[in-house]
């Protein structure tokens, strides 16, 4: 059973009755669900995931004023819920995992991941935030909507980066892809520097997958889940198979890898054109960066170095 299903069932059988019985007047202001750190929050958990931080649990988010009113009592009631569910121990916070489940003050939740109780407020704040931090702030599922600020911030974040920031981050990713996969990788292979070639390939894959998320107005998750999530994306989700071939140890031919790299770059260039960001496709991604930058309205963002973002 997936961790998200466990969390939802545990809430429905024990959490919801607890809120209705003990917090009737305040329950409508509390949002309940599961999101944040952990593979189950992305829906990526499997048998291997169960070796740590796994088990029935959920989160409750409430605003600061309500936290001051009922917070301690709510924490006590949550921790008093049954410790076994479907024969499994209920997950608790630990020193190693930190605070991942249970009662959260809404602003503290967002400060924990994004440094601000309301999320990024300026384009520079958006630009400086790693996308993996944004991904954990908006993943998961909501089981019960409350009237507090948690869902207001979540809705704004789920809309994606401001367009200037999205373009700037794509420029940075594309510059790295072009420099590593299209330029340095073939040169390293010709020199017989296969460690350098392997590092260049890894850089291309890392930046390439992140760029695909940006094309989808999504945030790329932590590196170990980035490839897993590609297949769920509506735009160029088919590149998941291409990136898998690039990293497949049985594909040892460097010329074949280079062909895969050029295929990925051509798909990205075509998508930029489809989104109205460039007028003409170009297989060498770096050749399109100046035209992409011209789409940025904020001169401060536009003037930053290519690799910024």
Residue, then its C-alpha position, 0 to 999 in steps of 0.5 A: x500500500x502506498x504511503x499516501x493511501x495509508x496517510x489518507x486512511x489513517x486520517x479518515x478513520x482516526x484523524x477526522x473523528x478526533x477533529x470533529x469530537x475535540x475541535x468542532x468550532x476550530x476544525x474548519x480552519x485546519x487544513x489536513x493532508x500530507x506533503x513535504x519531504x519524503x518519497x511518499x509525498x511525491x507518490x514515488x515510495x516503494x518497498x525499498x522506501x519502507x526501511x526508514x520514515x515510513x508508516x501511517x501519518x498526516x499533517x495538520x496546518x493552522x495559522x499562527x493565531x489558531x496555533x496559539x489557541x489550540x496548538x498544544x492540545x492539538x499536538x497532544x490529541x494527534x500523538x494520542x491517536x492509535x500507534x498501530x494501523x493496518x498492522x503497521x507502526x504509526x510514523x513519528x518524527x525523529x531526531x534524524x528525520x526532523x519534523x515532517x508530520x503532525x501539527x504545523x503552523x502554516x507560516x513555519x512550514x513555508x519558512x522551513x522550506x522557502x525561508x519566508x512564511x508566504x513563499x518568495x515575494x520578489x523575482x530575485x527570491x524566486x530565482x535564488x530558491x532551488x527548485x527542489x525546495x519549491x517542489x517539496x512545498x507543493x507536492x502531496x495531497x490535501x485531505x481536508x481544506x481549511x480556511x487558513x493561509x496554508x492553501x492560499x500560499x500553496x495555490x500561488x506556488x503551484x502556479x509556477x515561477x514568474x515567467x521572467x524567472x522561468x526563462x532565466x532558469x531555462x537559459x542557465x540550464x540550457x547553457x550548462x547543457x550546451x557546454x557539457x553535453x554538446x561541447x565538452x563531452x565529444x571533446x573529452x571522448x576524442x582526448x580519451x578523457x573518459x572521466x571528464x566525459x562521464x562528468x560532462x554526461x552527468x551534468x547534461x542529464x542533470x540540467x536537461x531534466x531540470x529544464x524539462x520541468x521548467x518547460x512544464x511550469x513545474x519544479x524539479x524535485x530532489x535529484x534522485x526523483x527527477x528522472x522518475x517524475x519526468x514520465x508524468x509531465x505532459x510536455x516532453x515527458x517522453x524524454x524520460x526514455x532518452x535520458x534513461x538510454x543516456x545513462x544505461x551502462x549497456x549503451x557504451x558507444x559514445x557516438x550513440x550517446x551524442x545522437x541521444x543528446x542531440x535528439x533531446x536538444x532538438x526537442x527542447x528547441x522545438x518546444x521553445x519555438x512552440x511556446x513562442x520563446x524563439x522564432x527559429x529552432x537551433x540544434x546547438x542550444x547556446x545559439x538561442x540563449x540571446x533570443x530567450x533573454x530578450x523575452x525577459x521583461x525585468x532588466x535586472x533579471x535579464x542582465x544577470x549572467x547566463x549561468x545564474x539561476 
